[in-house]
Amino acid sequence: MSANKPVVGNGIDIRTVQGIHPGDSLAAAATALGVDPGTSGYFEAPAETGPELGPSRVPGQVNAPAVAVYQPLKDSPVVSISAPTNFGDGHDI
């Protein structure tokens, strides 16, 4: 599932457990997630992570199902929230 609007369908609210909606600012999303947004302009971070599945192939990431918050350009809104993904396995599920 991937959403790029804060409300879809017949009033279904899309947000992470931290309250991040598609369209929120990078600063707000990074603050809610407790991560550094960096300066590259590209941002992708796990908003929610499930149980660990085993060893990670990506240093610093957990091999587990995750909900991702994604923003491709600096100073643009968070474009989407998507799931499932896996940051510790190169985004494969």
C-alpha positions, 0 to 999 in steps of 0.5 A: 500500500502506498499513499500520497494524500492524507485522506483517501477514499471515503474519508480514510485518514492515512498516517503513521503511529507518530501522526505523520501524514502524506504532505507533512514537512520533512522537518516534522516527519524527521522530528517525529521519527527522531532522525536527522533529515540530512541535506541531500534532499532525498529522505526515506526512513522507517516510521514503524518496524515489525519483528526482526526476521534475521540478520540484516544485509544493510548495516545500521538497518533492521531486517524487519517489515516496515512502514516507510516515509518517503520524500524525494526533494528537499523542502517538499512535503512528504510524498508518500507513506508505504508498506510493506518494505524492509530497510534491512533487506534492501527494501525487499519483502 
